[in-house]
Amino acid sequence: MTDEPILPVNVTISAEAWDEIGCIRHIWDSQFEDKADVPVISWGRTILNDGRSWSHVVVSFFSVSERQRIAYGIQMLSGREVVFNTVPEFYNLFAGKVLRFAPSKLFFLAPN
């Protein structure tokens, strides 16, 4: 997590995205002893060796052992815990959007 103040969640999550988050949790739990705990939604940038880059929404987890360290950042969204880990620079990218998932696009933000 960053040292920035905690920004309130300003995005919703679609049913298909929640389903995929559940799949990621299952994969995580099958591969790591430290089980997945709280999903984290953030904005990331991918930069290739040739200098090309793009930005996109990122979904991952904080593990059970990390819970106490990130507890101050846990928020409730649709009755579920999430950490909305973004900074003011990217906050408006999420505003009023719906986090969706499609196999061809992975996670993406769509108008509400």
N, CA, C and O of each residue as an XYZ file, in Angstrom:
448
protein
N       0.843     -1.171      0.000
C       0.000      0.000      0.000
C       0.890      1.236      0.000
O       2.057      1.181      0.390
N       0.333      2.323     -0.433
C       1.096      3.565     -0.514
C       0.980      4.347      0.782
O       0.238      3.961      1.685
N       1.715      5.443      0.870
C       1.606      6.339      2.018
C       0.524      7.389      1.798
O       0.290      8.230      2.666
N      -0.142      7.346      0.635
C      -1.209      8.295      0.329
C      -2.405      8.022      1.242
O      -2.560      6.909      1.744
N      -3.257      9.039      1.460
C      -4.470      8.802      2.246
C      -5.368      7.777      1.545
O      -5.331      7.632      0.323
N      -6.165      7.080      2.334
C      -7.090      6.090      1.785
C      -8.216      6.829      1.070
O      -8.921      7.641      1.670
N      -8.372      6.543     -0.196
C      -9.454      7.146     -0.981
C     -10.658      6.216     -0.951
O     -10.496      4.999     -1.042
N     -11.863      6.763     -0.824
C     -13.048      5.899     -0.790
C     -13.261      5.212     -2.141
O     -12.983      5.782     -3.196
N     -13.753      3.990     -2.083
C     -14.039      3.242     -3.303
C     -15.046      4.026     -4.129
O     -16.084      4.442     -3.614
N     -14.750      4.228     -5.399
C     -15.653      4.968     -6.285
C     -15.988      4.164     -7.535
O     -16.339      4.734     -8.568
N     -15.882      2.853     -7.442
C     -16.133      1.939     -8.544
C     -17.007      0.809     -8.011
O     -16.980      0.513     -6.817
N     -17.775      0.182     -8.883
C     -18.515     -1.020     -8.498
C     -17.897     -2.211     -9.219
O     -17.104     -2.045    -10.146
N     -18.264     -3.406     -8.788
C     -17.707     -4.621     -9.376
C     -18.857     -5.488     -9.862
O     -19.783     -5.791     -9.110
N     -18.788     -5.881    -11.122
C     -19.839     -6.695    -11.727
C     -19.790     -8.135    -11.206
O     -18.790     -8.570    -10.635
N     -20.878     -8.852    -11.414
C     -20.959    -10.249    -10.972
C     -19.877    -11.095    -11.632
O     -19.259    -11.933    -10.975
N     -19.641    -10.881    -12.942
C     -18.624    -11.697    -13.617
C     -17.218    -11.384    -13.103
O     -16.361    -12.268    -13.067
N     -16.976    -10.130    -12.705
C     -15.676     -9.785    -12.121
C     -15.523    -10.422    -10.739
O     -14.450    -10.927    -10.409
N     -16.593    -10.403     -9.922
C     -16.528    -11.080     -8.620
C     -16.254    -12.565     -8.815
O     -15.483    -13.158     -8.060
N     -16.879    -13.169     -9.821
C     -16.638    -14.595    -10.097
C     -15.178    -14.848    -10.432
O     -14.586    -15.814     -9.951
N     -14.595    -13.985    -11.251
C     -13.184    -14.155    -11.628
C     -12.271    -13.901    -10.428
O     -11.251    -14.573    -10.273
N     -12.622    -12.958     -9.601
C     -11.847    -12.730     -8.372
C     -11.871    -14.003     -7.523
O     -10.861    -14.365     -6.920
N     -13.012    -14.676     -7.475
C     -13.107    -15.949     -6.765
C     -12.214    -17.012     -7.386
O     -11.612    -17.809     -6.665
N     -12.119    -17.038     -8.704
C     -11.231    -17.983     -9.398
C      -9.769    -17.697     -9.079
O      -8.982    -18.616     -8.855
N      -9.413    -16.416     -9.060
C      -8.041    -16.033     -8.720
C      -7.723    -16.455     -7.289
O      -6.630    -16.945     -7.006
N      -8.685    -16.263     -6.391
C      -8.508    -16.684     -5.000
C      -8.228    -18.187     -4.938
O      -7.325    -18.627     -4.226
N      -8.992    -18.953     -5.673
C      -8.823    -20.409     -5.685
C      -7.429    -20.791     -6.195
O      -6.768    -21.650     -5.611
N      -6.986    -20.157     -7.276
C      -5.654    -20.438     -7.835
C      -4.578    -20.061     -6.817
O      -3.652    -20.833     -6.567
N      -4.708    -18.863     -6.231
C      -3.752    -18.414     -5.213
C      -3.660    -19.448     -4.093
O      -2.572    -19.897     -3.730
N      -4.823    -19.817     -3.553
C      -4.860    -20.729     -2.413
C      -4.291    -22.104     -2.749
O      -3.776    -22.792     -1.868
N      -4.378    -22.508     -4.008
C      -3.824    -23.806     -4.401
C      -2.308    -23.761     -4.585
O      -1.654    -24.803     -4.619
N      -1.755    -22.566     -4.704
C      -0.321    -22.431     -4.969
C       0.494    -21.910     -3.793
O       1.711    -22.091     -3.756
N      -0.164    -21.265     -2.831
C       0.567    -20.640     -1.735
C       0.029    -21.102     -0.392
O      -1.176    -21.287     -0.221
N       0.930    -21.286      0.553
C       0.521    -21.664      1.900
C      -0.179    -20.501      2.605
O      -1.126    -20.709      3.363
N       0.289    -19.280      2.353
C      -0.311    -18.071      2.926
C      -1.518    -17.699      2.061
O      -1.363    -17.070      1.014
N      -2.698    -18.080      2.491
C      -3.917    -17.976      1.685
C      -4.300    -16.537      1.363
O      -3.927    -15.600      2.069
N      -5.054    -16.389      0.280
C      -5.575    -15.089     -0.138
C      -6.589    -14.613      0.894
O      -7.389    -15.399      1.401
N      -6.548    -13.328      1.197
C      -7.483    -12.783      2.169
C      -8.344    -11.693      1.542
O      -9.516    -11.924      1.245
N      -7.775    -10.511      1.340
C      -8.557     -9.372      0.878
C      -8.154     -9.013     -0.550
O      -6.976     -8.777     -0.816
N      -9.130     -8.969     -1.482
C      -8.775     -8.542     -2.836
C      -8.372     -7.075     -2.858
O      -8.898     -6.258     -2.102
N      -7.442     -6.762     -3.724
C      -6.974     -5.391     -3.887
C      -7.207     -4.968     -5.330
O      -6.867     -5.688     -6.269
N      -7.790     -3.795     -5.484
C      -8.055     -3.208     -6.796
C      -7.127     -2.000     -6.922
O      -7.110     -1.128     -6.053
N      -6.360     -1.955     -8.005
C      -5.435     -0.835     -8.190
C      -5.254     -0.550     -9.675
O      -5.861     -1.196    -10.529
N      -4.415      0.420     -9.958
C      -4.098      0.801    -11.333
C      -2.621      0.520    -11.534
O      -1.792      0.913    -10.713
N      -2.288     -0.159    -12.625
C      -0.899     -0.507    -12.872
C      -0.443     -0.084    -14.249
O      -1.251      0.220    -15.127
N       0.854     -0.071    -14.419
C       1.449      0.272    -15.709
C       2.411     -0.844    -16.084
O       3.243     -1.257    -15.277
N       2.293     -1.322    -17.300
C       3.197     -2.322    -17.838
C       4.134     -1.627    -18.813
O       3.690     -0.898    -19.701
N       5.432     -1.855    -18.644
C       6.426     -1.274    -19.542
C       7.272     -2.408    -20.099
O       7.872     -3.177    -19.348
N       7.314     -2.504    -21.419
C       8.114     -3.528    -22.081
C       9.549     -3.046    -22.280
O       9.836     -1.854    -22.174
N      10.434     -3.980    -22.566
C      11.847     -3.636    -22.778
C      12.045     -2.636    -23.907
O      12.992     -1.850    -23.884
N      11.158     -2.661    -24.892
C      11.310     -1.735    -26.025
C      10.722     -0.354    -25.742
O      10.697      0.500    -26.627
N      10.250     -0.129    -24.518
C       9.738      1.177    -24.128
C       8.234      1.337    -24.263
O       7.668      2.292    -23.732
N       7.572      0.418    -24.968
C       6.112      0.507    -25.068
C       5.515      0.278    -23.688
O       6.029     -0.508    -22.892
N       4.423      0.978    -23.423
C       3.776      0.808    -22.131
C       2.269      1.006    -22.264
O       1.788      1.602    -23.227
N       1.552      0.506    -21.296
C       0.120      0.753    -21.204
C      -0.292      0.642    -19.741
O       0.392      0.015    -18.932
N      -1.406      1.252    -19.424
C      -1.938      1.230    -18.066
C      -3.234      0.445    -18.047
O      -3.960      0.387    -19.040
N      -3.509     -0.152    -16.911
C      -4.690     -1.005    -16.811
C      -5.048     -1.246    -15.352
O      -4.229     -1.041    -14.455
N      -6.269     -1.680    -15.131
C      -6.713     -2.041    -13.793
C      -6.039     -3.364    -13.407
O      -5.841     -4.241    -14.246
N      -5.693     -3.487    -12.126
C      -5.021     -4.676    -11.610
C      -5.831     -5.212    -10.436
O      -6.261     -4.457     -9.564
N      -6.031     -6.527    -10.430
C      -6.730     -7.189     -9.331
C      -5.795     -8.256     -8.774
O      -5.266     -9.079     -9.521
N      -5.596     -8.238     -7.468
C      -4.773     -9.242     -6.811
C      -5.302     -9.425     -5.390
O      -6.450     -9.090     -5.097
N      -4.468     -9.951     -4.527
C      -4.861    -10.184     -3.141
C      -3.758     -9.786     -2.183
O      -2.575     -9.827     -2.520
N      -4.165     -9.401     -0.980
C      -3.274     -9.398      0.151
C      -3.523    -10.725      0.853
O      -4.660    -11.192      0.917
N      -2.486    -11.320      1.370
C      -2.602    -12.625      2.013
C      -3.032    -12.484      3.475
O      -3.042    -11.390      4.041
N      -3.380    -13.607      4.055
C      -3.815    -13.635      5.451
C      -2.745    -13.021      6.354
O      -3.076    -12.269      7.270
N      -1.469    -13.328      6.111
C      -0.407    -12.800      6.968
C      -0.238    -11.281      6.833
O       0.373    -10.656      7.699
N      -0.758    -10.691      5.783
C      -0.649     -9.250      5.562
C      -1.826     -8.455      6.137
O      -1.796     -7.225      6.162
N      -2.847     -9.155      6.590
C      -4.089     -8.497      6.987
C      -3.878     -7.383      8.018
O      -4.411     -6.287      7.845
N      -3.136     -7.633      9.053
C      -2.963     -6.612     10.079
C      -2.270     -5.382      9.510
O      -2.602     -4.257      9.883
N      -1.317     -5.582      8.615
C      -0.575     -4.461      8.023
C      -1.462     -3.601      7.131
O      -1.223     -2.399      7.012
N      -2.479     -4.185      6.504
C      -3.324     -3.450      5.546
C      -4.731     -3.192      6.083
O      -5.578     -2.664      5.363
N      -4.987     -3.553      7.326
C      -6.346     -3.455      7.892
C      -6.922     -2.049      7.774
O      -8.120     -1.892      7.534
N      -6.086     -1.025      7.937
C      -6.577      0.359      7.875
C      -7.127      0.700      6.485
O      -7.899      1.650      6.354
N      -6.750     -0.048      5.456
C      -7.187      0.247      4.092
C      -8.365     -0.582      3.610
O      -8.818     -0.410      2.479
N      -8.868     -1.477      4.450
C      -9.988     -2.330      4.033
C     -11.280     -1.524      4.032
O     -11.607     -0.842      5.003
N     -12.010     -1.615      2.918
C     -13.311     -0.957      2.774
C     -14.342     -2.016      2.382
O     -13.985     -3.096      1.911
N     -15.591     -1.704      2.574
C     -16.671     -2.611      2.187
C     -17.237     -2.165      0.843
O     -17.493     -0.982      0.622
N     -17.425     -3.126     -0.040
C     -18.007     -2.879     -1.358
C     -18.960     -4.020     -1.655
O     -18.539     -5.171     -1.774
N     -20.232     -3.710     -1.773
C     -21.268     -4.727     -2.012
C     -21.212     -5.833     -0.962
O     -21.391     -7.009     -1.277
N     -20.963     -5.446      0.286
C     -20.935     -6.401      1.377
C     -19.675     -7.249      1.444
O     -19.625     -8.223      2.194
N     -18.651     -6.890      0.665
C     -17.397     -7.646      0.644
C     -16.232     -6.709      0.938
O     -16.260     -5.524      0.605
N     -15.217     -7.271      1.567
C     -14.027     -6.493      1.861
C     -13.160     -6.340      0.614
O     -12.982     -7.291     -0.148
N     -12.631     -5.151      0.415
C     -11.664     -4.875     -0.646
C     -10.687     -3.830     -0.130
O     -10.980     -3.078      0.799
N      -9.528     -3.805     -0.754
C      -8.602     -2.696     -0.578
C      -8.567     -1.984     -1.928
O      -8.214     -2.570     -2.952
N      -8.937     -0.725     -1.903
C      -8.907      0.111     -3.102
C      -7.609      0.893     -3.023
O      -7.538      1.944     -2.387
N      -6.593      0.372     -3.671
C      -5.233      0.894     -3.541
C      -4.891      1.748     -4.757
O      -4.298      1.274     -5.726
N      -5.276      3.009     -4.681
C      -4.954      3.920     -5.770
C      -4.514      5.252     -5.190
O      -4.636      5.491     -3.988
N      -4.015      6.097     -6.035
C      -3.537      7.428     -5.644
C      -4.390      8.469     -6.362
O      -5.063      8.145     -7.340
N      -4.371      9.709     -5.891
C      -5.208     10.743     -6.510
C      -5.037     10.842     -8.032
O      -6.002     11.120     -8.744
N      -3.846     10.621     -8.520
C      -3.580     10.708     -9.960
C      -4.469      9.766    -10.782
O      -4.853     10.098    -11.903
N      -4.793      8.604    -10.231
C      -5.572      7.607    -10.967
C      -7.010      7.468    -10.477
O      -7.791      6.712    -11.056
N      -7.366      8.190     -9.419
C      -8.675      8.036     -8.776
C      -9.830      8.250     -9.754
O     -10.787      7.477     -9.754
N      -9.753      9.283    -10.580
C     -10.854      9.571    -11.497
C     -11.009      8.536    -12.601
O     -12.061      8.477    -13.237
N      -9.994      7.722    -12.845
C     -10.130      6.654    -13.847
C     -11.199      5.640    -13.433
O     -11.815      4.996    -14.282
N     -11.415      5.504    -12.121
C     -12.381      4.551    -11.576
C     -13.763      5.165    -11.363
O     -14.755      4.441    -11.278
N     -13.836      6.481    -11.279
C     -15.046      7.179    -10.849
C     -16.275      6.790    -11.654
O     -16.329      6.989    -12.868
N     -17.267      6.229    -10.954
C     -18.534      5.894    -11.571
C     -18.481      4.724    -12.535
O     -19.461      4.461    -13.232
N     -17.370      4.021    -12.592
C     -17.215      2.906    -13.538
C     -17.572      1.585    -12.869
O     -17.743      1.502    -11.653
N     -17.677      0.564    -13.702
C     -17.910     -0.803    -13.245
C     -16.697     -1.630    -13.654
O     -16.290     -1.628    -14.816
N     -16.127     -2.334    -12.684
C     -15.047     -3.274    -12.994
C     -15.695     -4.527    -13.562
O     -16.500     -5.179    -12.897
N     -15.341     -4.850    -14.778
C     -15.904     -6.018    -15.457
C     -14.788     -6.990    -15.799
O     -13.606     -6.652    -15.727
N     -15.181     -8.201    -16.171
C     -14.226     -9.203    -16.624
C     -14.796     -9.907    -17.843
O     -15.974    -10.260    -17.885
N     -13.939    -10.103    -18.828
C     -14.255    -10.925    -20.002
C     -12.970    -11.644    -20.385
O     -11.901    -11.034    -20.363
N     -13.047    -12.923    -20.734
C     -11.827    -13.661    -21.071
C     -10.973    -12.975    -22.144
O      -9.746    -13.059    -22.102
N     -11.603    -12.307    -23.090
C     -10.848    -11.665    -24.164
C     -10.213    -10.332    -23.749
O      -9.267     -9.867    -24.385
N     -10.741     -9.715    -22.669
C     -10.251     -8.417    -22.231
C      -9.650     -8.437    -20.836
O      -9.037     -7.457    -20.412
N      -9.818     -9.538    -20.118
C      -9.439     -9.648    -18.721
C     -10.232     -8.633    -17.896
O     -11.407     -8.415    -18.193
N      -9.654     -8.014    -16.889
C     -10.372     -7.005    -16.112
C     -10.307     -5.677    -16.837
O      -9.262     -5.298    -17.366
N     -11.429     -4.970    -16.862
C     -11.466     -3.661    -17.502
C     -12.546     -2.813    -16.857
O     -13.467     -3.330    -16.224
N     -12.421     -1.506    -17.026
C     -13.410     -0.574    -16.496
C     -14.360     -0.178    -17.601
O     -13.936      0.123    -18.717
N     -15.654     -0.177    -17.291
C     -16.690      0.177    -18.260
C     -17.612      1.219    -17.633
O     -17.731      1.302    -16.410
N     -18.261      2.011    -18.482
C     -19.228      2.966    -17.939
C     -20.316      2.239    -17.163
O     -20.657      1.098    -17.476
N     -20.850      2.895    -16.167
C     -21.910      2.315    -15.343
C     -23.228      2.331    -16.078
O     -24.240      1.882    -15.540
